[in-house]
């Protein structure tokens, strides 16, 4: 008996041929290159450098960016790519999310034409890797309060401060550092690899996303040329626009982790026999599987609609937050149920669910916690901000 598809409502009928093609291409890549080897990297907390040139061959870096060697895919396609990478591994999905969306989109949206031409083509070929340095040791959800400071000195800018949880921060060729200037306004500064005063340390002891490296960064009189300041970034609102523009892909990544976990749980339940029959034949297991599938189906349709709105230029920040809030919470529950269905096997990384279970905890938190997303949506539907201590005058 063939296993039923998690596409229970035939969402594929709503997809364009090119969207199906890129999804299938990424899925085949993941099945061949990622899934067979990622557990070893994850267990050793090592970044899979060997996958980077293979990812480059896929031609997906840059996502929706048009020109500069980027694929210029639809937001639906970009979402499907994010889901497929996460379905294989959350760490690989995070690497691509940081590079293609946070770093490259920042340059595409806030850089000028010269800067886009200078940096994006090599990043699209993954010859150069990007990172996005916003979060600080004392500022996560309240990133608007960032304290990294920049001052102008002749034809250069000088950066001082600290950053934390910066994906790719130890391996990137171009690290976007967001800093507050002497006038209080926030700007973006591209720090190139090897710049004196830039020190990055791989964060250790993580229980999630172990195969992608996050960094603690110290900036000590880091001097960058004036032409490395993003020309069209003038305030924190500009940074927020990048985050709003890319957050929808996190909802797709949550869907990918949930889908993988459901598929693994279903396969295990059909194979594993207890008390004389497959455990899939027991009511309690079937109830779990049915509810997991219901949530995945709702997540699929919500992701698709959100991405279509993004393609039409109609996606709002609150729409993206609603999806991230909902999907991260639902995926977290689905992965937990999958781990339960696998029993003891569910805590062995050989069966993959344990890795997804751990990685989902990070997805639940990053790019805006569950509570912060709820407050963004709440502000949209009530017109009242409940974010305590919000300093709207900060630029």
C-alpha positions as CSV (number, residue, x, y, z in Angstrom):
1,X,0.0,0.0,0.0
2,X,1.4,3.4,-1.0
3,X,1.5,6.1,1.7
4,X,-0.9,9.0,1.1
5,X,0.5,12.3,0.2
6,X,0.6,15.1,2.8
7,X,-1.0,17.2,0.0
8,X,-4.4,16.2,1.1
9,X,-6.3,19.0,-0.6
10,X,-4.4,18.8,-3.9
11,X,-2.6,22.2,-3.4
12,X,-0.4,21.2,-6.3
13,X,-3.3,22.1,-8.6
14,X,-2.9,25.7,-7.5
15,X,0.8,25.8,-8.3
16,X,2.4,27.1,-11.6
17,X,4.5,24.6,-13.6
18,X,7.7,26.5,-12.8
19,X,6.8,26.4,-9.1
20,X,6.4,22.6,-9.2
21,X,9.6,22.2,-11.1
22,X,11.8,24.1,-8.6
23,X,10.1,22.4,-5.7
24,X,10.8,19.0,-7.2
25,X,14.4,20.0,-8.1
26,X,15.1,21.1,-4.5
27,X,13.4,18.0,-3.1
28,X,15.5,15.7,-5.3
29,X,18.6,17.6,-4.2
30,X,17.7,17.2,-0.6
31,X,17.0,13.5,-0.8
32,X,20.3,12.9,-2.6
33,X,22.7,15.3,-0.9
34,X,21.2,16.5,2.4
35,X,19.2,13.8,4.2
36,X,21.8,11.0,3.8
37,X,24.6,13.0,5.5
38,X,23.2,15.7,7.6
39,X,22.8,13.7,10.9
40,X,26.5,13.3,11.2
41,X,27.1,17.1,10.8
42,X,24.3,17.9,13.2
43,X,25.6,15.5,15.9
44,X,29.1,16.9,15.6
45,X,27.8,20.5,15.4
46,X,29.8,21.0,12.2
47,X,28.7,23.1,9.2
48,X,28.4,21.1,6.0
49,X,30.7,23.1,3.8
50,X,30.6,20.4,1.1
51,X,27.0,21.3,0.5
52,X,27.6,24.9,-0.4
53,X,28.9,24.3,-4.0
54,X,26.1,21.8,-4.5
55,X,23.6,24.4,-3.4
56,X,25.1,26.9,-5.8
57,X,24.4,24.5,-8.7
58,X,20.7,24.5,-7.8
59,X,20.6,28.2,-8.7
60,X,18.3,29.2,-5.8
61,X,20.4,31.8,-4.0
62,X,18.8,35.2,-4.0
63,X,15.3,33.8,-4.1
64,X,12.9,36.4,-5.4
65,X,15.6,39.0,-6.4
66,X,15.5,39.8,-10.1
67,X,18.7,40.3,-12.0
68,X,22.3,40.2,-10.8
69,X,22.4,36.4,-11.5
70,X,19.5,35.7,-9.1
71,X,16.6,33.4,-10.0
72,X,13.9,36.0,-9.7
73,X,11.4,33.4,-8.5
74,X,7.9,34.0,-7.3
75,X,7.2,34.3,-3.6
76,X,5.4,31.0,-3.9
77,X,8.4,29.4,-5.4
78,X,10.7,30.9,-2.7
79,X,8.3,29.6,-0.1
80,X,8.4,26.1,-1.6
81,X,12.2,26.2,-1.6
82,X,12.3,27.2,2.0
83,X,9.9,24.4,2.9
84,X,11.8,21.7,1.0
85,X,15.2,22.7,2.5
86,X,13.6,22.7,6.0
87,X,11.9,19.4,5.3
88,X,15.3,17.9,4.9
89,X,17.1,19.9,7.6
90,X,16.5,23.1,9.6
91,X,20.1,24.0,9.6
92,X,20.5,24.0,5.8
93,X,17.2,25.9,5.6
94,X,18.6,28.5,8.0
95,X,21.8,28.9,6.1
96,X,19.9,29.7,2.9
97,X,17.4,31.9,4.8
98,X,20.2,34.1,6.2
99,X,22.2,34.2,3.0
100,X,19.4,34.5,0.3
101,X,16.8,36.5,2.2
102,X,18.2,38.5,5.1
103,X,21.6,39.3,3.6
104,X,20.9,39.4,-0.1
105,X,17.5,41.0,0.2
106,X,18.9,43.7,2.4
107,X,21.4,44.6,-0.3
108,X,18.7,44.3,-3.0
109,X,16.2,46.5,-1.1
110,X,18.4,49.0,0.6
111,X,21.6,49.2,-1.6
112,X,22.0,51.3,-4.6
113,X,22.6,50.0,-8.1
114,X,26.4,50.1,-7.7
115,X,26.2,48.1,-4.5
116,X,23.8,45.5,-6.0
117,X,26.1,45.0,-8.9
118,X,29.2,44.8,-6.6
119,X,27.9,42.2,-4.2
120,X,24.9,40.3,-5.5
121,X,26.3,38.3,-8.5
122,X,29.0,36.5,-6.5
123,X,26.5,35.9,-3.7
124,X,24.0,34.4,-6.2
125,X,26.7,32.0,-7.3
126,X,27.5,31.3,-3.6
127,X,31.1,32.3,-4.2
128,X,30.5,34.8,-1.5
129,X,28.4,34.1,1.6
130,X,26.3,36.7,3.5
131,X,25.3,37.3,7.1
132,X,22.9,39.6,8.8
133,X,24.1,41.2,12.0
134,X,21.1,42.7,13.9
135,X,20.6,40.9,17.2
136,X,22.7,41.9,20.2
137,X,23.4,40.3,23.5
138,X,21.0,42.7,25.2
139,X,18.6,43.3,22.3
140,X,16.6,40.5,20.6
141,X,12.9,41.2,20.5
142,X,13.6,44.9,21.1
143,X,16.2,45.1,18.3
144,X,15.1,48.7,17.8
145,X,17.2,49.5,20.9
146,X,20.4,48.3,19.3
147,X,23.5,49.8,20.8
148,X,26.2,49.1,18.2
149,X,27.6,52.5,17.4
150,X,29.0,53.9,14.2
151,X,30.8,57.2,13.5
152,X,32.0,58.8,10.4
153,X,35.8,59.3,10.1
154,X,36.9,60.8,6.8
155,X,36.1,58.4,3.9
156,X,35.3,55.6,6.3
157,X,32.8,54.5,9.0
158,X,34.0,53.1,12.3
159,X,31.9,50.4,14.1
160,X,32.0,49.4,17.7
161,X,29.7,47.0,19.5
162,X,28.6,43.4,19.9
163,X,26.2,41.1,18.0
164,X,24.8,37.7,19.0
165,X,23.1,34.8,17.2
166,X,24.4,35.9,13.9
167,X,23.9,33.0,11.4
168,X,27.0,32.5,9.1
169,X,28.8,35.2,11.1
170,X,32.0,33.2,11.3
171,X,32.1,32.1,7.7
172,X,30.6,35.0,5.8
173,X,32.4,37.1,3.2
174,X,30.0,40.0,3.7
175,X,28.4,40.7,7.1
176,X,25.7,43.3,7.2
177,X,26.1,45.1,10.5
178,X,23.2,47.3,11.7
179,X,24.4,50.2,13.8
180,X,23.2,53.5,15.3
181,X,24.9,56.6,14.0
182,X,25.8,59.9,15.8
183,X,22.4,61.3,14.8
184,X,20.6,58.3,16.3
185,X,19.5,56.8,12.9
186,X,20.2,53.2,12.1
187,X,22.2,52.2,9.0
188,X,23.5,49.1,7.4
189,X,27.3,48.6,6.9
190,X,28.8,45.7,4.9
191,X,31.9,44.4,6.8
192,X,34.1,42.3,4.5
193,X,35.9,39.2,5.6
194,X,39.2,39.9,7.1
195,X,38.5,43.4,8.2
196,X,40.6,44.3,11.3
197,X,38.7,44.6,14.5
198,X,36.0,42.1,13.5
199,X,36.0,39.0,15.7
200,X,33.5,36.3,15.5
201,X,33.2,33.2,17.7
202,X,31.1,30.2,16.9
203,X,28.4,29.7,19.6
204,X,28.6,26.3,21.2
205,X,26.3,24.2,23.3
206,X,23.3,24.6,21.1
207,X,20.5,22.0,21.2
208,X,19.0,23.2,18.0
209,X,20.2,24.0,14.4
210,X,23.5,22.4,15.3
211,X,24.7,22.1,11.7
212,X,24.6,25.8,11.1
213,X,26.9,28.2,12.9
214,X,25.7,31.2,14.8
215,X,28.2,33.7,16.0
216,X,28.9,36.1,18.8
217,X,30.6,39.1,17.2
218,X,32.7,41.8,18.7
219,X,33.4,45.0,16.7
220,X,36.4,47.0,17.9
221,X,37.0,50.0,15.8
222,X,36.1,48.2,12.7
223,X,36.7,50.5,9.8
224,X,34.6,50.1,6.6
225,X,34.8,52.3,3.5
226,X,32.0,54.8,3.0
227,X,30.8,53.0,-0.1
228,X,30.0,50.0,2.1
229,X,27.1,51.8,3.8
230,X,23.8,50.7,2.3
231,X,22.8,53.8,0.4
232,X,19.0,53.6,0.9
233,X,18.9,52.6,4.6
234,X,18.1,55.7,6.7
235,X,16.2,54.4,9.7
236,X,15.2,51.3,11.6
237,X,12.0,51.2,9.6
238,X,14.1,50.3,6.6
239,X,15.5,47.3,8.5
240,X,12.0,46.3,9.5
241,X,10.9,46.3,5.9
242,X,13.5,43.7,5.1
243,X,12.3,41.5,8.1
244,X,8.7,42.0,7.1
245,X,9.6,41.0,3.5
246,X,11.4,37.8,4.5
247,X,9.4,36.6,7.5
248,X,6.9,34.7,5.4
249,X,9.6,32.2,4.4
250,X,9.9,31.2,8.1
251,X,6.3,30.1,8.0
252,X,7.1,27.9,5.0
253,X,10.1,26.5,6.9
254,X,7.9,25.6,9.9
255,X,5.6,23.9,7.4
256,X,8.6,21.9,6.0
257,X,9.6,20.7,9.4
258,X,6.1,19.7,10.2
259,X,5.6,17.9,6.9
260,X,8.8,15.9,7.3
261,X,7.9,14.9,10.9
262,X,4.4,13.8,9.8
263,X,5.7,11.7,6.9
264,X,8.3,10.0,9.2
265,X,5.6,9.4,11.9
266,X,3.2,7.9,9.3
267,X,5.8,5.6,7.8
268,X,6.9,4.5,11.3
269,X,3.3,3.8,12.4
270,X,2.7,1.7,9.3
271,X,5.9,-0.3,9.8
272,X,6.1,-0.7,13.6
273,X,4.1,-3.6,15.0
274,X,3.0,-3.9,18.6
275,X,0.4,-6.3,20.1
276,X,0.2,-8.1,16.8
277,X,-0.5,-5.3,14.4
278,X,1.0,-2.1,13.0
279,X,0.5,0.8,15.5
280,X,-1.1,2.7,12.7
281,X,-4.1,0.5,13.2
282,X,-4.8,1.8,16.7
283,X,-7.3,4.6,17.3
284,X,-5.0,6.8,19.4
285,X,-2.3,6.9,16.7
286,X,-4.8,7.5,13.9
287,X,-6.3,10.4,15.9
288,X,-2.8,12.0,16.2
289,X,-2.0,11.4,12.5
290,X,-5.4,12.9,11.4
291,X,-5.0,16.0,13.5
292,X,-1.4,16.5,12.3
293,X,-2.5,16.3,8.7
294,X,-5.4,18.7,9.3
295,X,-2.9,21.3,10.7
296,X,-0.5,20.7,7.8
297,X,-3.2,21.2,5.3
298,X,-4.3,24.5,6.9
299,X,-0.6,25.6,7.0
300,X,-0.2,24.8,3.3
301,X,-3.2,26.8,2.2
302,X,-2.2,29.7,4.4
303,X,1.4,29.7,3.1
304,X,0.2,29.6,-0.5
305,X,-2.3,32.5,0.0
306,X,0.2,34.6,1.9
307,X,2.8,34.1,-0.9
308,X,0.3,35.0,-3.6
309,X,-0.5,38.2,-1.7
310,X,3.3,38.9,-1.5
311,X,3.5,38.3,-5.3
312,X,0.7,40.9,-5.8
313,X,2.5,43.4,-3.5
314,X,-0.3,43.1,-0.9
315,X,1.4,41.2,2.0
316,X,1.5,43.3,5.2
317,X,3.8,42.9,8.1
318,X,0.9,41.6,10.2
319,X,0.0,39.0,7.6
320,X,3.5,37.6,7.7
321,X,3.5,37.7,11.5
322,X,0.2,35.9,11.7
323,X,1.6,33.1,9.6
324,X,4.8,32.8,11.5
325,X,3.0,32.8,14.8
326,X,0.5,30.2,13.8
327,X,2.8,27.9,11.9
328,X,5.6,27.9,14.4
329,X,3.2,26.9,17.2
330,X,1.4,24.3,15.1
331,X,4.6,22.8,13.7
332,X,6.0,22.6,17.2
333,X,3.0,20.5,18.3
334,X,3.1,18.3,15.2
335,X,6.8,17.6,15.6
336,X,6.2,16.7,19.3
337,X,3.4,14.3,18.3
338,X,5.7,12.7,15.7
339,X,8.3,12.2,18.3
340,X,5.7,10.5,20.5
341,X,4.5,8.2,17.7
342,X,8.1,7.0,17.1
343,X,8.5,6.1,20.8
344,X,12.0,5.4,21.8
345,X,13.2,5.7,18.1
346,X,12.0,9.3,18.3
347,X,15.0,10.4,20.4
348,X,17.5,8.8,18.0
349,X,18.8,11.1,15.3
350,X,19.1,8.2,12.9
351,X,15.3,8.5,12.5
352,X,15.5,12.3,11.8
353,X,12.5,13.3,14.0
354,X,14.7,14.0,17.0
355,X,16.7,16.5,14.9
356,X,13.5,18.1,13.7
357,X,12.1,18.2,17.2
358,X,15.2,20.0,18.5
359,X,15.4,22.4,15.5
360,X,11.7,23.4,15.8
361,X,12.5,25.0,19.1
362,X,14.8,27.5,17.3
363,X,12.3,28.2,14.5
364,X,9.6,28.9,17.2
365,X,11.8,31.7,18.6
366,X,13.8,33.3,15.8
367,X,12.7,36.1,13.5
368,X,10.2,37.2,16.2
369,X,9.0,35.1,19.1
370,X,5.5,33.8,19.3
371,X,4.5,36.6,21.8
372,X,6.0,39.4,19.7
373,X,4.2,38.1,16.5
374,X,0.9,38.0,18.4
375,X,1.4,41.6,19.5
376,X,2.2,42.7,15.9
377,X,-1.1,41.1,14.8
378,X,-2.9,42.5,17.8
379,X,-1.8,46.0,17.0
380,X,-3.1,45.6,13.5
381,X,-6.5,44.4,14.5
382,X,-7.0,46.8,17.4
383,X,-5.0,49.9,16.3
384,X,-3.4,49.8,19.8
385,X,0.2,48.9,20.5
386,X,0.7,46.6,23.5
387,X,4.4,46.2,23.1
388,X,5.6,47.5,26.4
389,X,8.3,50.1,26.4
390,X,8.1,50.7,22.7
391,X,9.9,53.9,21.8
392,X,8.2,55.0,18.6
393,X,10.5,58.0,18.3
394,X,13.6,55.8,17.9
395,X,14.7,55.9,14.3
